[in-house]
């Protein structure tokens, strides 16, 4: 997951969180553990930031989203970053923003700019959600 | 959920529910089902207030309410079932009176008690749906487990500051709260609404999502929030969904459950008891000791766990990680080093120390009295707030 700020149609990533692939077929597909997603949202909230995107790799595949990636993408305005991996080495990296309505979702490619080094970390499995208002 | 046997409507009820009766999804049959339904709301606070008002107005025949609290003036910013003249009254009395005024056809069943492992199964047995309006983790796990064990849906909601979440747990085939959160957070790492605040309208928004889901369950219409956690961000005004699956290894609703009866939820959540040392209490450093160490050039690493806006008021230095980020940022800390944790008063930092010690930070200590004590007894130039 990618944490950072979204302003004026651009997303600036400050923290990349490595997550467990919860999909039963992890080499072909990816699925986030909802607990990690919630932990990341909570972390973002604490940092005054938001979840601005998701990144994953395509081992032996191209740096563009698959049909399954589109079917599983539900967070409009977020960047879905895909890195091609060939022979164990990272290749091209491209980024696609989820656009359109829930019924007609599509990916729009956006330029990727490498700026300052991005912090990296793992999403801790701490419960998000807080006690309800008493 | 066992579908309640429809209960015939009187003539004045037909008029009252006219806007429901003309809807094909509700109609007379649906309204009669709503009338026959028995819904239990745990807590008549921020979430309970709006959802009880609307479920009452919608004609839910029996509304059970579990609450033992008294209306406080600080509740009125969001707990709309209570009014200014109700301050000091039992919330149950205030809520029941208001519900009777809203809809005299509703039967209110008050339970003036804290929901406990001893009484939960008995209280739940007379209800079809349970709505969670609790304000603490121990009761939330209790509600969840009691719902799973009695096979009743648990309409969940939670709010904090500008954010909320809602889902329907323990529905047939769907996940439960423990599938999502098998373990409670370490005590003290998640601030309550009393500590962190909550936008007054937010429990209204989330409570009414719970009320909507409750009516859908009673009617058997639409797509319930089963297997989906709805996240509400009022600041961005964005609703997002997270898919949640039933966990086959869930300790309460999984294939081989280890929780087959209600347990001690206060102990489970670490909110009561335990030896002082294990909870981090007693691992303290006085401000005088810290000042002496500082003067001697032997200052231990300080960790400030306050919120960023508090730092702008004053600081006594050290590393800054806000309390709720500590669990995710443990990697930035060295467990072998001496660590003096501080906040404004020593309360939050004490909880962080307890958490750190559980995670192997044997040399973490709390700065007793926090910045307030430092300002009083060491350096008067430090601002008190």
Interface residues (C-beta under 8 A of the other chain):
Chain A: X34 X35 X37 X38 X39 X41 X42 X43 X45 X46 X47 X48 X50 X74 X75 X121 X122 X123 X124 X126 X127 X128 X129 X130 X131 X132 X133 X134
Chain B: X43 X45 X46 X47 X69 X75 X78 X79 X132 X133 X134 X135 X136 X137 X140 X157 X158 X159 X160 X163 X165 X180 X181 X183 X184 X185 X186 X189 X190 X191 X192 X193 X194 X196 X198 X202 X203 X206 X229 X231 X236 X240 X241 X242 X243 X244 X308 X322 X324 X325 X327 X328 X329 X330 X331
